[in-house]
Amino acid sequence: MIFKKATYDFLVVGLGNVGLQYENTRHNVGFMSADLLMEKNGGSYNKRKMEALYGECQIGNNRVLVAKPQNFMNNSGTAVSQISKFFKIPNDRIIIISDDISLDVGKIRLRRKGSHGGHNGLKDIFALMGTDDIMRVKIGVGQKPHPDYDLASWVLGKFPNEDKEQLEIALKNSVLAIEEIIKRGIDSAMNKYSK
């Protein structure tokens, strides 16, 4: 008997760091968005392979694989490249969700392709995939309070209470944007959700 590999229409990857100390930090909004996407669309994470926790959900007529790399943010590319190769998911069917310090909390921005903008998780993904021609949903976490503030401390810090309402809005919009990309394409999603 021959078993075929499951085929998926899209791969959605939420970026973050694993561990209790990183939960609800700015750097982990990719994980938060992926979790919300799964919850809304009846999916669950049920596999831990290829350096990722992943599972599937159904969005419209599309089977969507949702993954959270389980190594640190700066090594996210290993999981993305292994999963996309194993399941033969082309680059134009991959969506990466990441934090963005150049956007205010509450804002999201969609990109069809482009540079990593200094984000080490994206940088590693593009290096190992050999391209930056990959869609991404960027969720604003706000800029450092002043130029001398340590960037790592900022992105690994938790959101203050006054940001939580705006964060919730951004996470909901990121899920709507991903669903729109999957159902109607990146152009439609950019028109509706990219601020």
C-alpha positions in Angstrom: 0.0 0.0 0.0 1.3 3.4 -0.9 0.7 6.4 1.4 0.7 9.8 -0.1 1.8 12.8 1.8 -1.0 15.2 2.8 -1.2 18.1 0.4 -2.0 21.5 1.7 -3.1 24.6 -0.2 -1.2 27.1 2.1 1.4 27.1 4.9 0.9 29.8 7.6 3.8 30.2 10.0 3.6 32.3 13.2 7.0 33.4 14.5 7.9 33.5 18.2 10.0 32.1 20.9 9.2 28.9 22.9 8.9 29.0 26.7 6.8 30.5 29.4 9.1 33.5 29.8 8.3 34.6 26.2 4.5 34.2 26.4 2.6 37.4 25.6 5.8 39.3 24.6 6.0 41.6 21.6 8.2 39.1 19.7 5.5 36.4 20.1 2.6 38.1 18.3 3.1 35.7 15.4 2.4 32.8 17.7 -0.7 34.6 19.1 -2.1 35.3 15.6 -1.5 31.7 14.5 -3.3 30.4 17.6 -6.2 32.7 17.0 -6.4 31.6 13.3 -6.5 27.9 14.4 -9.1 28.5 17.1 -11.4 30.4 14.8 -11.2 27.8 12.0 -11.5 24.7 14.1 -7.9 23.6 13.9 -5.5 22.1 16.4 -1.7 21.6 16.6 -1.2 17.8 16.7 2.3 17.2 15.3 5.8 18.1 16.5 8.3 17.4 13.8 10.8 19.3 11.6 11.5 21.7 14.5 7.9 22.9 14.6 4.6 22.4 16.2 1.9 22.2 13.5 -1.6 21.2 12.6 -4.2 22.0 10.0 -7.5 23.9 9.6 -9.9 24.5 6.8 -10.3 28.0 5.4 -12.9 28.2 2.7 -12.1 25.3 0.3 -8.4 25.3 1.4 -6.5 22.9 3.6 -4.1 25.1 5.6 -1.1 23.9 7.5 -0.4 26.2 10.5 3.0 26.0 12.1 4.9 27.5 15.0 8.7 26.9 14.8 10.0 25.4 18.1 13.5 26.7 18.0 14.4 30.3 18.8 13.2 33.2 16.5 16.6 33.7 14.9 16.5 30.0 13.7 13.0 30.0 12.3 14.1 29.3 8.7 15.0 25.6 9.5 11.4 24.8 10.3 9.9 26.8 7.4 12.3 25.3 4.8 11.9 21.7 6.1 8.0 21.8 6.2 7.6 23.6 2.8 9.9 21.0 1.2 8.4 18.0 2.8 4.8 19.0 1.9 5.8 20.6 -1.4 4.2 23.9 -0.6 5.4 26.6 -3.1 6.8 29.9 -1.8 3.8 31.8 -3.2 1.5 29.7 -0.9 3.5 30.6 2.3 2.4 33.3 4.7 4.7 34.4 7.6 3.3 36.3 10.6 5.8 38.4 12.5 6.1 41.4 14.8 7.2 44.8 13.5 8.6 47.6 15.6 8.1 50.2 12.9 4.3 49.9 13.2 2.2 51.2 16.1 0.4 48.7 18.3 -2.9 47.9 16.7 -1.7 48.3 13.1 -0.9 45.5 10.6 0.8 45.6 7.3 0.8 43.0 4.5 3.7 42.4 2.1 3.9 40.3 -1.0 7.7 40.2 -0.8 10.6 42.4 0.2 13.5 42.7 2.7 13.5 41.4 6.2 13.7 44.9 7.6 16.2 43.8 10.3 13.9 41.1 11.7 16.2 38.1 12.5 13.4 35.5 12.1 12.5 36.7 8.6 16.2 37.1 7.8 16.9 33.4 8.6 13.8 32.3 6.7 14.8 34.2 3.5 18.4 32.9 3.8 17.4 29.3 4.0 14.6 29.5 1.5 16.9 31.4 -0.9 14.2 34.1 -1.6 12.4 37.0 0.0 9.5 36.5 -2.4 7.2 35.2 0.5 4.1 36.8 1.8 4.1 38.2 5.3 1.6 39.7 7.8 3.4 42.2 10.0 1.8 43.1 13.4 2.8 46.3 15.0 4.4 46.2 18.5 5.5 49.8 18.6 8.9 51.5 18.6 11.4 51.6 21.4 10.6 54.4 23.9 14.0 56.0 23.1 16.9 55.3 20.8 19.2 54.0 23.6 16.7 51.4 24.8 17.9 47.9 24.2 16.1 46.3 21.2 16.2 42.8 22.6 14.7 44.0 25.9 12.0 45.8 24.0 10.8 42.9 21.7 11.1 40.4 24.6 9.1 42.7 26.9 5.4 42.1 27.6 2.6 44.5 26.4 1.5 47.0 29.0 -2.2 46.9 29.9 -2.9 50.1 28.0 -1.8 48.4 24.7 -3.9 45.2 25.1 -7.1 46.5 23.5 -5.2 47.7 20.4 -3.2 44.4 20.3 -6.5 42.4 20.3 -7.7 44.5 17.3 -4.5 43.9 15.4 -4.6 40.1 16.1 -8.2 39.9 14.9 -7.3 41.9 11.8 -4.3 39.7 11.1 -6.5 36.6 11.1 -9.1 38.3 8.8 -6.2 39.3 6.5 -4.8 35.8 6.4 -8.3 34.4 5.6 -8.7 37.0 2.9 -5.3 36.1 1.3 -6.2 32.5 1.3 -9.8 33.0 -0.1 -9.3 36.0 -2.5 -5.6 36.7 -2.8 -3.0 39.1 -1.5 -4.2 42.1 -3.5 -7.7 42.0 -2.0 -6.2 41.5 1.5 -3.8 44.4 1.1 -6.7 46.7 0.0 -8.8 45.8 3.0 -6.3 45.4 5.9 -2.8 46.8 5.1 -2.5 50.2 7.0 
